[in-house]
Amino acid sequence: MVRPEIEITDDGSPTLRHPLTGDTYHSLRGAVGEALHVFVREGFSFVGPSDVRVLEIGFGSGLNALLTARAAARQGRKVRYTAIERYPVAAEVAARLDYASDPLFMPMHEAPWGAWTEIAPHFRLKKIEASLPGYRFDDTFDLIYFDAFAPDTQPEMWSREIFAHLCDRLSPGGVLVTYSAKGTVKENLRAAGFDVRRLPGALGKRHMIRAVKPSCSPANEQRP
Ligand SMILES: C[S@@+](CC[C@H](N)C(=O)[O-])C[C@H]1O[C@@H](n2cnc3c(N)ncnc32)[C@H](O)[C@@H]1O
């Protein structure tokens, strides 16, 4: 359990600063603005199914999960949301974030680890307390929010091996979105089997990435 400091970002929304790495959980240009752009608009609203299986790398403050639950309610969709986190945030810190006034927010933090919990009729949550490198997911997902700390801080999280496992766990045509468009990230995603697209980043940042798992394996595409 960690007790990160709260910081207010430029759009007025709060984020956290990790006590061990010193990284912030979102862009200081705007926590809500960044999360809405990278994960909700370019990820959740982009993928097809009305019943979506989301995997988040780094549950953190729970902001991405909350914004996804709100978007799902607006769009009349259902979400099964799995999130992995190595350093769960203490509930008393989460309770001091602005988002705590949303009735869905604290139930997300108070939900047990390792089990499915119905947060709302349209939103089910399973949080996994584990470290991503070496962890193997059993389930299949339609959409992955890759929201680890920056590749310069945690290069081991952005490896080809991890992306290959995540690609394997995506449904055909499934999507991974992330805020980083660093060269090594693109290279490792491509080497892991993804089709990689660069999109405009959030709040003036030049680029972000949307990576798609091809619908057919190269072997299936070859005709006799
Ligand atoms: C950029 S923050 C994610 C912010 C989060 N998505 C949110 O909405 O607040 C990165 C997250 O990855 C977590 N993390 C760091 N190392 C990890 C690891 N080895 N395995 C899983 N999660 C890790 C951090 O604790 C932090 O919550």
The ligand as an ORCA input file, in Angstrom:
! r2SCAN-3c Opt
* xyz 0 1
  C       1.103      6.134    -14.861
  S       0.545      5.387    -13.374
  C      -1.057      4.780    -13.804
  C      -2.188      5.702    -13.489
  C      -3.524      5.022    -13.472
  N      -3.850      4.369    -14.704
  C      -4.608      6.002    -13.047
  O      -5.648      6.103    -13.730
  O      -4.386      6.631    -12.027
  C       1.460      3.845    -13.412
  C       0.934      2.805    -12.475
  O       1.678      1.590    -12.640
  C       1.901      1.014    -11.361
  N       3.050      0.112    -11.414
  C       4.361      0.428    -11.249
  N       5.126     -0.677    -11.380
  C       4.281     -1.705    -11.645
  C       4.477     -3.107    -11.891
  N       5.696     -3.629    -11.888
  N       3.395     -3.876    -12.125
  C       2.138     -3.340    -12.128
  N       1.890     -2.005    -11.903
  C       2.951     -1.213    -11.670
  C       2.117      2.232    -10.487
  O       1.960      1.939     -9.121
  C       1.059      3.188    -11.025
  O      -0.177      3.009    -10.385
*
